Amino acid sequence: MEEKPFGKWRNRLWPIRQIELKKVLPLFLMKFLISLNYGILTSLKDTVVVTQKSSGAEVIPVLKGWIVLPIAIVATLIYSKLSNVFKRSTLFYGIIITFLTFFTLYAFVLFPYRDFFSPHSSADAITQVIGSKFEHWVAIYRYWMHSLFFVSAELWGSIVIFLLFWGYTNQIIHINEAKRFYTIFSSGGNLAAIVTGPIVWHYANKYLNSKFDFTLQWLIFYVIIIGILIMILHYWINRSVLSDKRFYDPGKIKNEAEKKTTLPLIEGFKYILKSKHLRSLAIMVICYGLTINLIEITWKAHLKLQYPNPGDYQYFMGTLSTAVGVLSFIISLFAGSSIIRYFGWKNSALLSPIVIGITGLFFLFLVLSHKSLGFLSIPLGLTPLLAITLFGTFQNIITKAMKYSLFDPTKEMAFIPLDQESKVKGKAAIDVVGSRLGKSGSAWIQVVLIDVFGNGSILSITPYLLPIIAFAIIFWSRGVINVDKQTSKIDLDQVPLP
């Protein structure tokens, strides 16, 4: 029996058939919960490292470039080895439990007793030797517990969202379903960002004049409960959805979703080098990370100057999360899937570098022209610092809205036509290490510029960032075009159903 086509608004807002709800809703809820945890962790990780004494936004490039990347590579190697031994469901639960265990330890032991665990004497001695210009390096050692928390929060995004959730979803969703489903799943992440704001606001405001410990512990409590719910959902999908004959051949899909893989991680990188499709996808991911981080760290440096108090900074980050969620949700709900279906994969994927590039370059231009912004103080009551901070906030909101609504769905769709091994190990190499290379590449650039050409401040290197970002946008766009050329060679209708 031929299925009736959707009406105009149903096709735009909810192109899901009733029979598909059993498959779509639990995946949507899982994406919502994973992203909710990421939103809470992101608001916390920036606050604890940026607002500490002897620390600032300059410490973020050091963390991303020299700490997060090596740990991400090691984590991916471990994942690759374990995937040869354990079923994917076992890995899923084990990784989530590992994250939750550390977050609990940090919130209830390491952070409350941070002065006891912080090696202030030796850190002060190192600072006297190398000079205060390099204090952002010493801060990593001085506040090692905060550094580990920052790394863990970053890896939640790389490993749990991209490697676990999207990797799992790509195994059980067909390419033709992805055109309708993926922006719906992404809107789950956008909805999570909306919910993150009020949760963070409540506790930041409640304990504004108290110790930040209470805010941190309550928010980590939410992270733990949400993590448990994520594992319950995953278990239910494996048990009830993958065994439903209306969707899958139960034996085949369960074998695919549960089987071990034997391809070493190094082969994943060889796949990338041999495959123009994967190579171009890697360029997209790396250039995205490079671009947003070069811009974002400059904005966060202004944000700390505007809101030096941890409670105020945390409250602002909650507001930002809600704004990002609202805009992203609107785009996903009213335009995301329609853009992809009506304008095609290539045009939809190109929107991200174009919009992020234009707004980012304009923000850096404002930073360079800050002395000429004084005219805003009389009619609008804005200081140059506040004006730059607000536009940087707008740029950050636009960037993340584009990421969640278009960049992530189009990137994930590009993996689906690939063979099984490319999806697993090629995707692991791109999403975990490739995304880290983009962020770490931007961090290396910033650290070198600060230490060689700057004065210890991230704000002193802004002129050097403009041409770097422009080149990254060009390479990003070329990566999109190359992926589209490779995908057009594949008959997507012949990609087998899961």
Buried (B, 14 or more C-beta within 10 A) or exposed (E): EEEEEBEEEEBBBBBBEEEBEBBBBBBBBBBBBBBBBBBBBBBBBBBBBBBBEBBBBBBBBBBBBBBBBEBBBEBBBEBBEBBEEBBBBBBBBEBBEEBBEBBBBBBBEBBBEBEEEBEEEEBEEBBEEEEEBBBBBBBBEBBBBBBBBBBBBBBBBBBBBBBBBBBBBBBBBBBEBBBBBBBBBBBBBBBBBBBBBEBBBBBBBEBBEEEBBEBBBBBBBBBBEBBEBBBEBBEEBBEEBBBEEEBBEEEEBBEBBBBEBEBBBEBBBBBBEEBEBBBBBBBBBBBBBBBBBBBBBBBBBBBBBBBEEBBBBBBBBBBBBBBBBBBBBBBBBEBBBBBBBEEEBBBBBBBBBEBBBEBBBEBBEBBEEBEEBEEBEEEEEBBBBBBBBBBBBBBBBBBBBBBBBBBBBBBBBBBBBBEEBBBBBBBBBBBBBBBBBBBBBBBBBBBBBBBEEBEBBBBEBBEBBBEBBEEBBEBBBBBBEBBBEBBEEBEBEEBEEB
